Amino acid sequence: MRCIVCERLGVDQTTRTEAHHLIGYGMGKKASDLLTIPLCSSHHARGNMGEAIHETPIKQWQVVFGRQEELLLLTNEKLECL
């Protein structure tokens, strides 16, 4: 799948897609694989100027790119259409 953030912003994805496990749902461990969203490398772990979710405070990232739960719903809707 394409990066859900790039798709939502209507921009071309320039890096590979990685599975992001939602932050705050793993009780100290990695969250379930059912709680993942597709993010490009730039929005996941290696972004510029606050673009990467793992390089930015989560609340700040979500203000700019959307709440994780909202992006999960969009991802699941896309999967249902496949």
trRosetta pair geometry for C-beta under 8 A, 3 or more apart (Angstrom, degrees):
i j d omega theta_ij theta_ji phi_ij phi_ji
1 4 7.5 15 137 -57 122 80
1 17 6.2 169 77 -169 60 164
1 38 4.2 -159 87 -25 110 165
1 75 7.3 86 143 -142 165 92
1 78 6.8 100 -137 119 131 141
1 79 8.0 -54 -77 -74 142 83
2 6 6.2 -105 162 75 103 113
2 7 5.0 110 105 -58 122 115
2 13 5.5 -165 -156 -19 94 150
2 17 6.6 -144 -139 -78 21 132
2 38 6.7 114 92 115 26 137
2 40 7.9 -16 -176 -58 62 100
3 6 3.9 70 78 12 113 109
3 7 6.4 176 87 -11 58 86
3 13 5.0 151 17 -111 110 125
3 17 5.8 -160 -61 -108 70 89
3 38 5.8 -136 -108 126 35 88
3 39 5.3 47 -137 -150 95 34
3 40 3.7 -51 -63 -24 142 89
3 42 7.9 -15 -106 53 167 91
3 43 5.7 122 -166 29 134 135
4 7 5.7 -55 -144 40 29 114
4 8 6.2 32 155 -22 64 109
4 37 5.3 -66 15 178 144 108
4 38 5.5 122 -25 64 89 79
4 39 6.8 -52 31 -79 86 62
4 71 5.0 117 116 -165 143 101
4 74 5.8 127 -159 96 122 121
4 75 5.5 -62 -83 -72 142 93
4 78 7.9 -150 -106 1 99 147
5 8 5.7 -55 -145 37 29 111
5 9 6.2 19 158 -10 65 110
5 39 6.3 33 6 -125 114 85
5 40 7.5 -108 56 18 102 92
5 43 4.6 161 48 -130 146 163
5 65 5.0 -17 -128 -161 123 121
5 66 7.2 -169 -107 30 85 112
5 71 7.1 -17 -64 -122 76 135
6 9 6.0 -64 -145 45 27 104
6 11 5.2 -97 -154 72 77 86
6 12 7.1 -41 -176 118 122 14
6 13 4.3 108 118 -78 170 87
6 40 5.8 47 -26 -11 131 129
6 43 7.0 -138 -38 -21 85 138
7 10 7.5 30 179 -72 30 36
7 13 7.7 -11 -49 -47 71 115
8 65 7.8 110 74 -168 136 75
8 66 6.8 -37 131 -14 169 147
8 71 7.7 -85 -34 -113 149 91
8 74 7.1 17 -77 166 116 170
9 65 8.0 -54 -51 -129 117 81
13 17 7.3 5 176 -65 150 87
13 40 5.0 -173 -153 -77 103 140
14 40 7.2 81 51 180 53 151
14 42 7.0 46 61 -22 93 138
15 40 4.6 115 70 174 91 105
15 41 3.8 -92 143 37 140 105
15 42 5.1 143 20 -20 136 90
15 46 7.6 -163 -156 72 168 111
16 40 6.8 145 82 -146 25 72
16 41 5.9 53 54 -29 70 108
17 38 4.9 -8 -167 -171 121 106
17 39 7.1 140 -151 76 68 24
17 40 5.8 -54 -93 -92 54 56
18 38 7.6 142 68 -154 32 58
18 39 5.9 -33 64 73 82 77
18 40 7.2 84 14 -161 83 15
18 41 6.1 86 -11 -81 121 61
18 44 4.7 -73 64 8 124 177
18 45 7.1 -25 67 3 162 110
19 33 7.6 -2 168 -144 147 81
19 36 4.6 -3 -173 -175 99 139
19 37 7.8 139 -156 67 56 28
19 38 6.7 -41 -99 -98 53 57
19 39 8.0 98 -145 27 10 78
20 36 6.1 146 71 -156 44 74
20 37 5.2 -25 61 62 102 78
20 38 7.5 143 14 -123 89 8
20 39 4.5 34 -23 10 128 123
20 44 5.3 -150 -74 -122 112 101
20 53 6.3 58 -146 53 145 149
21 25 7.7 -135 162 62 86 108
21 26 6.9 42 147 -55 127 128
21 30 5.2 40 103 -172 171 87
21 31 4.2 168 173 50 104 96
21 32 7.7 158 -145 61 108 29
21 33 7.4 -64 -101 -99 104 41
21 35 6.2 62 -158 95 70 88
21 36 5.4 -40 -90 -94 54 85
22 25 4.7 37 93 13 110 131
22 31 4.9 -21 57 38 76 173
22 35 4.4 -76 18 156 116 108
22 36 7.2 -135 -20 -87 76 33
22 37 7.2 76 -67 -5 83 100
22 68 4.7 121 -132 160 99 139
22 69 7.6 62 -133 -69 143 59
22 72 6.6 -17 -68 -64 130 132
23 31 7.6 -118 -75 -24 17 129
23 53 7.4 -164 -20 159 128 116
23 58 5.3 -131 82 -103 148 143
23 68 6.7 -167 34 -60 78 161
24 31 7.9 14 63 -68 40 126
24 58 7.4 140 -30 155 118 172
24 68 7.9 155 38 45 112 153
25 31 4.0 47 83 -114 102 123
25 32 7.3 -74 129 18 116 82
25 35 5.2 -102 99 150 155 167
26 29 4.3 -125 161 80 109 56
26 30 5.1 -162 -126 114 154 10
26 31 4.1 -107 -61 -64 94 54
26 32 7.6 178 -99 -18 79 54
31 35 4.3 -76 149 79 126 128
31 36 7.5 167 93 -64 110 69
32 35 4.9 86 64 9 82 99
33 36 5.8 -23 -165 -16 49 126
35 72 6.6 -26 -150 -121 62 141
36 72 7.9 123 73 -115 19 95
36 75 7.8 -124 103 138 57 163
37 68 6.9 -153 -4 -157 139 75
37 71 4.8 33 -129 128 159 111
37 72 5.5 -103 -67 -83 107 61
37 75 4.9 -150 -124 -43 78 150
38 75 6.5 150 10 -121 85 120
39 43 4.4 -123 -169 93 105 105
39 44 4.0 139 103 -65 120 93
39 53 6.7 -61 -146 2 171 126
40 43 5.2 78 53 20 77 97
40 44 6.6 -158 89 -6 31 99
41 44 5.7 -66 -132 45 27 107
41 45 6.3 -55 -160 50 66 83
41 46 5.0 -10 160 45 96 108
41 47 8.0 173 128 -63 59 64
42 46 6.4 -61 -98 85 39 71
42 47 4.6 83 -179 -103 62 77
42 48 7.1 -31 -151 7 101 79
42 51 5.4 -20 158 122 87 135
42 52 6.6 -121 169 -74 37 85
43 47 6.1 64 -87 -77 26 127
43 51 5.8 -83 -98 159 55 91
43 52 6.3 160 -172 -107 16 48
43 53 6.4 37 159 -20 67 93
43 65 6.9 134 -148 -132 117 160
44 47 7.8 147 45 -39 36 100
44 52 6.1 -17 85 -145 26 87
44 53 6.1 -29 -135 30 34 102
44 54 6.6 19 159 1 55 109
45 52 5.4 58 -159 -163 5 129
45 53 7.7 -39 -67 54 48 74
45 54 4.7 -1 -110 44 70 131
45 55 7.0 109 -161 -28 39 99
46 52 5.8 128 25 -85 12 146
46 55 7.7 93 -100 -28 22 138
47 50 7.0 -50 110 97 126 18
47 51 3.0 -147 -176 77 138 93
47 52 3.2 -174 9 -34 104 82
47 55 6.1 -159 45 44 92 132
47 56 7.6 -29 62 -23 133 116
48 51 5.7 25 52 12 51 123
50 55 7.4 -148 -119 102 34 97
50 56 4.7 85 -152 -100 72 131
50 60 6.9 -81 -159 132 123 120
50 61 7.1 -162 174 -92 86 74
50 64 7.1 107 131 -1 116 164
51 55 7.9 21 63 62 53 118
51 56 7.5 158 45 -27 14 138
52 55 4.0 52 79 22 112 110
52 56 6.3 149 77 -6 56 98
53 56 6.4 -72 -131 48 24 98
53 58 6.9 39 -168 -112 86 71
53 61 5.0 113 -117 177 66 164
53 65 7.8 -93 -77 56 96 149
56 60 5.5 -117 165 85 103 111
56 61 4.4 123 97 -64 124 103
57 60 4.4 75 71 11 94 111
57 61 6.9 -172 86 -11 45 87
58 61 5.7 -56 -145 37 32 112
58 62 6.2 29 159 -19 67 108
58 68 7.8 -27 -167 -32 111 121
59 62 5.9 -57 -147 37 29 110
59 63 6.7 37 153 -26 62 100
60 63 5.9 -49 -155 24 32 114
60 64 7.0 19 153 -8 62 106
61 64 6.1 -68 -159 42 33 104
61 65 5.9 -25 167 28 73 114
62 65 6.6 -75 -120 60 27 76
62 66 6.4 -62 -157 107 64 21
62 67 4.9 46 -163 -96 120 50
62 68 6.6 -66 -101 -23 115 72
65 71 7.7 12 136 -65 95 136
66 70 5.0 -111 173 83 106 126
66 71 5.3 122 106 -53 121 98
67 70 4.3 90 63 5 90 106
67 71 7.0 -165 91 -4 47 85
68 71 5.8 -61 -149 41 32 109
68 72 6.2 37 151 -25 67 105
69 72 5.5 -49 -147 32 32 116
69 73 6.7 37 152 -20 62 100
70 73 5.8 -50 -154 31 32 112
70 74 6.7 31 149 -15 63 104
71 74 5.6 -50 -149 37 37 113
71 75 6.3 42 150 -22 66 104
72 75 5.5 -52 -147 35 32 114
72 76 6.3 30 155 -17 65 105
73 76 5.9 -55 -146 38 30 109
73 77 6.4 34 153 -22 64 105
74 77 5.7 -52 -148 33 31 113
74 78 6.6 32 153 -18 63 103
75 78 5.8 -57 -155 34 32 111
75 79 6.5 30 150 -19 66 106
76 79 5.5 -52 -146 36 36 113
76 80 6.4 41 154 -24 66 102
77 80 5.8 -51 -151 30 32 113
77 81 6.9 30 152 -19 62 105
78 81 5.8 -59 -157 33 34 111
78 82 7.2 44 148 -35 64 97
79 82 5.7 -43 -158 11 40 116
